[in-house]
Amino acid sequence: MLNKIELLKRKGTNIQILQTNVMLKFNYLNTFLATHAPDVATEVRGLYVDTMGKYYYSKFKGYMGNLVKLQYEVAAKVDVVGEPESQMRSLFSSKTTLQNRTSVFSLGDRETVLEEVGKDSLISHIAAEKKQKFTYEFLFRSMLHLLCESATTEYLFTHQFFGKMDSIFHQIFAKTIGLFMEQLTGFLGTCYDAVGLLLMVRLMREHQLIMSRRKVPILDSTFDKINHQLWPRFKTVFDLNLQSVKEAKGLTAADTHPHYVCRKYAELAAAIHKLHVGIDNEMDVVNMSSFLAAMEKLMETLSKDNPEPKDQTIFLINNYDVILGILKERGIQNADVVRLEELLGQSTTKFVEEELGGHFDTLISFVREVEPQTQGGAAGGKQYSREECAGLVRKFATTWQSGIEAINGSVMKYFSNFKNGMEILKHVLTQLLLYYTRFIDIMKKLHGPNAFQKDLVAIPTIMHEIKKYSRTFT
């Protein structure tokens, strides 16, 4: 028996074939030795544990050492949502580094690592020859796969060969798992990649499910240790991003266009929301709500860099639209999306009134002032004579077309997202039509149903003109 175990030490030996085709034929001897020669049985186990322990440790040490050479760093401490881009560029000025950093906040194709669960581990020397580089989660997936495959094989063999004694497995793998955890701990200590950390959480859960389906629970405690390292580190990195938004310095809004901070936030939020599916953690939902609230405050602050109130509103619309667009494009539909739609709606309503006020202020002021009086509201407002009313009618008749044209030009200028621009144009023109309909009703109540018929513009005429500008208008 000892001679068979010694064969395991030979270089180039196929361990699994030797275990299955040779050693298992002698498993009855272990039962005999355990009963009649326990000291010898202990010696056999000891030799096997020592031999296989060294084998797996050496195998994993070499493999993991080669894998980490294939890694490229995605994020550094400075890579947080609220950091000014100028500072990031000054710290990371090389072209290659900046290209790699595009995946800091975006999930992109990094999610494909989840599709590789269960597939063979990376062959490190081939990847090195091809000069391939990988984000850490791809290396982590390969390490986990190798650990699970090795653990499954060894667990099943030792149970058949020595009997159901988990202690033998733990003795064999103690140093190897320790090496695995040491490598992971070292990486996490300097990891600022929130997306990668969540991908690692998902990978860990997937491999845990694989082992569960195999009915091989021997790595459960290891999975727990991994879990207890990944989540705190993710929380640390998440909090750094949150604080960078809450305490943002050096950020300015040069114009009304979407701010790069919003794009970074949207990509990170979309990645977190998407990777969080299936992970029951209410605290993360609370954290994301806090993150969005911090972004709201930051956007309000940055909007003030635009001196005109109208430009401030346009800035908010453009930024909320960008965030919503990215989240919806990634298939996200949750409370954050609902809140963003609410914020976009509020800003759009404000813009509609500001834009209409710039072209039809006299008509709108008249409607708001006189309408309550015609509906039995409080009196005391300005009293308009028939001549003044006729003047208002004529003014609208001569300016409404140029006003609509100017509004269309403004909307096309302010909103680069054509779809959003057309939707806003629809809101503006709809509100104009409502104001004008109310204006006509007031005139009829004040001066009779046929008053000013010669100068009043027919509503169908306005509708026809509106349809020229708004393809979505119905």
HELIX and SHEET records of a PDB file:
HELIX    1   1 LEU A    2  LEU A    7  1                                   6    
HELIX    2   2 ILE A   15  ILE A   17  1                                   3    
HELIX    3   3 LEU A   18  VAL A   22  3                                   5    
HELIX    4   4 MET A   23  PHE A   26  5                                   4    
HELIX    5   5 ASN A   27  HIS A   36  1                                  10    
HELIX    6   6 PRO A   38  VAL A   68  1                                  31    
HELIX    7   7 GLU A   85  LEU A   91  1                                   7    
HELIX    8   8 LYS A   95  ASN A  100  1                                   6    
HELIX    9   9 ARG A  101  SER A  103  5                                   3    
HELIX   10  10 GLY A  108  GLU A  116  5                                   9    
HELIX   11  11 SER A  124  GLU A  129  1                                   6    
HELIX   12  12 TYR A  136  PHE A  161  1                                  26    
HELIX   13  13 ASP A  166  LEU A  188  1                                  23    
HELIX   14  14 ALA A  194  ARG A  213  1                                  20    
HELIX   15  15 PRO A  217  LEU A  219  5                                   3    
HELIX   16  16 ASP A  220  LYS A  246  1                                  27    
HELIX   17  17 TYR A  260  LEU A  275  1                                  16    
HELIX   18  18 GLU A  282  SER A  303  1                                  22    
HELIX   19  19 PRO A  309  GLU A  329  1                                  21    
HELIX   20  20 ALA A  335  THR A  374  1                                  40    
HELIX   21  21 ARG A  386  TYR A  414  1                                  29    
HELIX   22  22 PHE A  418  HIS A  447  1                                  30    
HELIX   23  23 ILE A  459  TYR A  469  1                                  11    
END                                                                             
